[in-house]
Amino acid sequence: MEQYLKPSMEGGIFITFEGGEGCGKSSHIKALKEWFESRGFSCVITREPGGTPLAEKIRALLLERGSDEPMCALTELLLFEAARAQHVEALIRPALKAGKVVISDRFYDSTTAYQGAARALDPKTVALLNKVATSSLSPDLTIILDLPVAEGLARANLRDEGAADRMGSQSTDFYEAVRKAFLDLAKAEPERFRVVSSAGSKEETFNEILGVVRGKFGI
């Protein structure tokens, strides 16, 4: 296994991907996993909400469309945090303690952006619940895949064939608030965040991601 410079406090490497709808997280996460494994690392990919059987059941509640009872913003926040607590304790933390690379499609920064900023919930409450749900676990690196909202929604519409889930069916203003929140987070915490444009080709975007990862960990 090649050496890296900054392992997680848990023993492995914890990388998260964030971004708005249609930014291409899933394909780049898969490619990054293959890249790590080709260099001898044991790598786990996961997602939020979800990642474990129990957390995936909560995911189904969160993404379901057409319910007779609209979900209030606070309920949404608490369900995300419940899924996250299970995800961290049952999957992420054990994998990191085993020295693995964990790559997650979203983590608590999505809650800060979607529920805190776009749903206008109290940011102090969101930050506290994020801390409680993760037992203060933080990623070593967070990559934000940035894309103009209109382009991202067009890509997502093609991907979902016009049948977006509940979280993918919000207003344009909602997603503009999400994008701004992610970029504000990156400015506030430059040591952890890297912003990568996903407006170009998949190859161009992935090469930039690799440059970020190699520069961060010395791989």
LUMFIRO-413030 format. One record per residue (C-alpha): residue in three letters; x, y, z. Coordinates in nm, 4 decimals. Each point is the difference from the previous one (the first is absolute). Layout:
BEGIN
FINU   code         xx         yy         zz
FINU    ALA          X          Y          Z
...
END
This chain:
BEGIN
FINU   code         xx         yy         zz
FINU    MET     0.0000     0.0000     0.0000
FINU    GLU     0.1286     0.3458    -0.0876
FINU    GLN     0.0506     0.2447     0.2842
FINU    TYR    -0.2188     0.3013     0.0609
FINU    LEU     0.0615     0.3047     0.2146
FINU    LYS    -0.3158     0.0698     0.1978
FINU    PRO    -0.2113    -0.2934     0.1131
FINU    SER    -0.3227     0.0543     0.1885
FINU    MET     0.0156     0.0057     0.3780
FINU    GLU    -0.1860    -0.3321    -0.0267
FINU    GLY     0.2859    -0.1627    -0.1943
FINU    GLY    -0.1209     0.0087    -0.3607
FINU    ILE    -0.0799     0.2776    -0.2474
FINU    PHE    -0.3463     0.1565    -0.0095
FINU    ILE    -0.1000     0.1853    -0.3187
FINU    THR    -0.3429     0.1474    -0.0686
FINU    PHE    -0.1513     0.1336    -0.3204
FINU    GLU    -0.2558     0.2807     0.0028
FINU    GLY    -0.1832     0.2018    -0.2609
FINU    GLY    -0.3367     0.0842    -0.1476
FINU    GLU    -0.2259    -0.2115    -0.2160
FINU    GLY     0.1571    -0.1528    -0.3113
FINU    CYS     0.3604     0.0887     0.0858
FINU    GLY     0.1307    -0.3526    -0.0666
FINU    LYS     0.1026    -0.1171     0.3456
FINU    SER    -0.0843    -0.3682    -0.0475
FINU    SER     0.2094    -0.0604    -0.3112
FINU    HIS     0.3050     0.1782     0.1418
FINU    ILE    -0.0266    -0.1815     0.3331
FINU    LYS     0.0025    -0.3342    -0.1807
FINU    ALA     0.3021     0.1033    -0.2070
FINU    LEU     0.1857     0.1231     0.3086
FINU    LYS    -0.0662    -0.3281     0.1812
FINU    GLU     0.1501    -0.1908    -0.2926
FINU    TRP     0.3006     0.2329     0.0015
FINU    PHE     0.0647    -0.0572     0.3714
FINU    GLU    -0.0405    -0.3757    -0.0354
FINU    SER     0.2443    -0.0094    -0.2910
FINU    ARG     0.2568     0.1379     0.2443
FINU    GLY    -0.0622    -0.2624     0.2657
FINU    PHE    -0.2443     0.1842     0.2251
FINU    SER    -0.3118    -0.1647     0.1419
FINU    CYS    -0.2827     0.2341    -0.0906
FINU    VAL    -0.3675     0.0265     0.0992
FINU    ILE    -0.2539     0.2170    -0.1790
FINU    THR    -0.3229     0.1012     0.1678
FINU    ARG    -0.2680     0.2677    -0.0100
FINU    GLU    -0.2289     0.2219     0.2029
FINU    PRO    -0.2684    -0.0362     0.0894
FINU    GLY     0.0586    -0.3738     0.0149
FINU    GLY     0.3049    -0.2221     0.0066
FINU    THR    -0.1379    -0.2640     0.2394
FINU    PRO    -0.3255    -0.2014    -0.0130
FINU    LEU    -0.1655     0.2097     0.2705
FINU    ALA     0.1220     0.3303    -0.1435
FINU    GLU    -0.1237    -0.1051    -0.3460
FINU    LYS    -0.3513    -0.0433     0.1451
FINU    ILE     0.0167     0.3570     0.1268
FINU    ARG     0.1240     0.1065    -0.3453
FINU    ALA    -0.3145    -0.1460    -0.1557
FINU    LEU    -0.2151     0.2157     0.2290
FINU    LEU     0.1998     0.3121    -0.0809
FINU    LEU    -0.0080    -0.0419    -0.3777
FINU    GLU    -0.3562    -0.1232    -0.0429
FINU    ARG    -0.2195     0.2259    -0.2125
FINU    GLY    -0.3741     0.0392     0.0111
FINU    SER    -0.0640    -0.0597     0.3682
FINU    ASP    -0.3411     0.1134     0.1305
FINU    GLU     0.1801     0.1580     0.2953
FINU    PRO     0.2646     0.2591    -0.0943
FINU    MET     0.3242    -0.0344     0.1957
FINU    CYS     0.0861     0.3059     0.2055
FINU    ALA     0.3541     0.1361    -0.0116
FINU    LEU     0.0853    -0.0990     0.3567
FINU    THR    -0.1179    -0.3569    -0.0541
FINU    GLU     0.2153    -0.0144    -0.3122
FINU    LEU     0.3026     0.1239     0.1940
FINU    LEU    -0.0459    -0.2503     0.2835
FINU    LEU    -0.0435    -0.2905    -0.2414
FINU    PHE     0.3232     0.0924    -0.1790
FINU    GLU     0.1810     0.0133     0.3332
FINU    ALA    -0.1447    -0.3341     0.1131
FINU    ALA     0.1169    -0.1655    -0.3209
FINU    ARG     0.3408     0.1663     0.0409
FINU    ALA     0.0475    -0.1213     0.3577
FINU    GLN    -0.0613    -0.3591    -0.1100
FINU    HIS     0.2210     0.0435    -0.3058
FINU    VAL     0.2942     0.1302     0.2015
FINU    GLU    -0.0143    -0.2595     0.2762
FINU    ALA    -0.0825    -0.3061    -0.2105
FINU    LEU     0.2087     0.0651    -0.3125
FINU    ILE     0.2252     0.3061    -0.0179
FINU    ARG     0.1771    -0.0137     0.3343
FINU    PRO     0.0705    -0.3775    -0.0112
FINU    ALA     0.1386     0.0316    -0.3540
FINU    LEU     0.2290     0.2869     0.0981
FINU    LYS     0.1219    -0.1875     0.3070
FINU    ALA     0.0867    -0.2880    -0.2328
FINU    GLY     0.2222     0.2399    -0.1982
FINU    LYS    -0.2233     0.0192    -0.3069
FINU    VAL    -0.0706     0.2878    -0.2344
FINU    VAL    -0.3647     0.1019     0.0388
FINU    ILE    -0.1580     0.2088    -0.2767
FINU    SER    -0.3502     0.1275     0.0687
FINU    ASP    -0.2481     0.1514    -0.2424
FINU    ARG    -0.1104     0.2839     0.2336
FINU    PHE     0.0480     0.0444     0.3737
FINU    TYR    -0.0943     0.2673     0.2540
FINU    ASP     0.0908     0.2925    -0.2281
FINU    SER    -0.3039    -0.0901    -0.2108
FINU    THR    -0.2175     0.0435     0.3072
FINU    THR     0.1584     0.3389     0.0644
FINU    ALA    -0.0740     0.1038    -0.3597
FINU    TYR    -0.3371    -0.1627    -0.0643
FINU    GLN    -0.1714     0.0149     0.3395
FINU    GLY     0.1940     0.2855     0.1593
FINU    ALA     0.0259     0.2431    -0.2910
FINU    ALA    -0.2676    -0.0991    -0.2514
FINU    ARG    -0.2623    -0.0989     0.2604
FINU    ALA     0.1054     0.2967     0.2184
FINU    LEU     0.0290    -0.2040     0.3189
FINU    ASP     0.2043     0.1473     0.2842
FINU    PRO     0.3684    -0.0514    -0.0938
FINU    LYS     0.1060    -0.0482     0.3630
FINU    THR    -0.2564    -0.2779     0.0426
FINU    VAL     0.1125    -0.1661    -0.3224
FINU    ALA     0.3666     0.0213     0.1007
FINU    LEU    -0.0731    -0.1454     0.3439
FINU    LEU    -0.2008    -0.2907    -0.1394
FINU    ASN     0.2698    -0.0691    -0.2600
FINU    LYS     0.2558    -0.0194     0.2793
FINU    VAL    -0.2166    -0.2280     0.2130
FINU    ALA    -0.0883    -0.2343    -0.2871
FINU    THR     0.3634    -0.0420    -0.1050
FINU    SER     0.1526    -0.0027     0.3501
FINU    SER     0.2158     0.2861    -0.1374
FINU    LEU     0.1395    -0.2101    -0.2882
FINU    SER     0.1102     0.2268    -0.2861
FINU    PRO     0.1252    -0.0861    -0.3510
FINU    ASP     0.3699     0.0361    -0.0817
FINU    LEU    -0.0953     0.1429    -0.3396
FINU    THR    -0.3280     0.1270    -0.1454
FINU    ILE    -0.0233     0.0491    -0.3750
FINU    ILE    -0.2787     0.2269    -0.1213
FINU    LEU    -0.0920    -0.0649    -0.3619
FINU    ASP    -0.1275     0.3376    -0.1141
FINU    LEU    -0.2355     0.0572    -0.2912
FINU    PRO    -0.2456     0.2763    -0.0935
FINU    VAL    -0.3423    -0.0959     0.1306
FINU    ALA    -0.1773     0.0023    -0.3366
FINU    GLU     0.2585    -0.2344    -0.1535
FINU    GLY    -0.0070    -0.2316     0.2997
FINU    LEU    -0.3780    -0.0268    -0.0034
FINU    ALA     0.0025    -0.0726    -0.3741
FINU    ARG     0.2505    -0.2820     0.0545
FINU    ALA    -0.2004    -0.1364     0.2932
FINU    ASN    -0.3192     0.0052    -0.2061
FINU    LEU     0.1663    -0.2117    -0.2686
FINU    ARG     0.1411    -0.2377     0.2621
FINU    ASP    -0.3339    -0.0424     0.1782
FINU    GLU    -0.2040    -0.0041    -0.3220
FINU    GLY    -0.2219     0.2732     0.1408
FINU    ALA    -0.0852    -0.1952     0.3171
FINU    ALA     0.2068     0.1748     0.2678
FINU    ASP    -0.0383    -0.0967     0.3652
FINU    ARG    -0.1300     0.2415     0.2675
FINU    MET     0.3390     0.1622     0.0661
FINU    GLY     0.0555     0.0370    -0.3754
FINU    SER    -0.3339     0.1733    -0.0562
FINU    GLN     0.0504     0.3339     0.1731
FINU    SER    -0.0063     0.3503    -0.1477
FINU    THR     0.2863     0.1595    -0.1889
FINU    ASP     0.0372     0.2540     0.2822
FINU    PHE     0.0453    -0.2900     0.2426
FINU    TYR     0.2908    -0.1407    -0.2003
FINU    GLU     0.1547     0.3432    -0.0455
FINU    ALA     0.0034     0.0311     0.3806
FINU    VAL     0.1593    -0.3459     0.0261
FINU    ARG     0.2748     0.0914    -0.2473
FINU    LYS     0.0771     0.3258     0.1789
FINU    ALA     0.0141    -0.1800     0.3343
FINU    PHE     0.2517    -0.2549    -0.1284
FINU    LEU     0.2240     0.2724    -0.1408
FINU    ASP    -0.0246     0.1962     0.3252
FINU    LEU     0.1024    -0.3121     0.1945
FINU    ALA     0.3044    -0.0411    -0.2236
FINU    LYS     0.1071     0.3590     0.0636
FINU    ALA    -0.0464    -0.0385     0.3753
FINU    GLU     0.2010    -0.3236     0.0283
FINU    PRO     0.2624    -0.0028    -0.2783
FINU    GLU     0.2170    -0.2653     0.1656
FINU    ARG    -0.2685    -0.2672    -0.0404
FINU    PHE    -0.1889     0.1087    -0.3106
FINU    ARG     0.0982     0.0014    -0.3646
FINU    VAL    -0.2352     0.1325    -0.2685
FINU    VAL     0.0217    -0.1771    -0.3361
FINU    SER    -0.1997     0.1151    -0.3022
FINU    SER    -0.1979    -0.2803    -0.1611
FINU    ALA    -0.0996     0.2111    -0.3000
FINU    GLY     0.2608    -0.1633    -0.2243
FINU    SER     0.0359    -0.3588    -0.1177
FINU    LYS     0.0040    -0.2907     0.2449
FINU    GLU     0.3675    -0.0558    -0.0782
FINU    GLU     0.0917     0.3626     0.0713
FINU    THR    -0.1947     0.0019     0.3243
FINU    PHE     0.1450    -0.3299     0.1215
FINU    ASN     0.3554     0.1086    -0.0793
FINU    GLU    -0.0557     0.3075     0.2162
FINU    ILE    -0.1415    -0.2192     0.2784
FINU    LEU     0.3087    -0.2218    -0.0167
FINU    GLY     0.2218     0.3042     0.0237
FINU    VAL    -0.1836     0.1097     0.3135
FINU    VAL     0.0217    -0.3446     0.1610
FINU    ARG     0.3666    -0.0494    -0.0810
FINU    GLY     0.0895     0.3452     0.1208
FINU    LYS    -0.1939    -0.0400     0.3241
FINU    PHE     0.1310    -0.3431     0.0980
FINU    GLY     0.3325    -0.0187    -0.1789
FINU    ILE    -0.0961    -0.3157    -0.1884
END
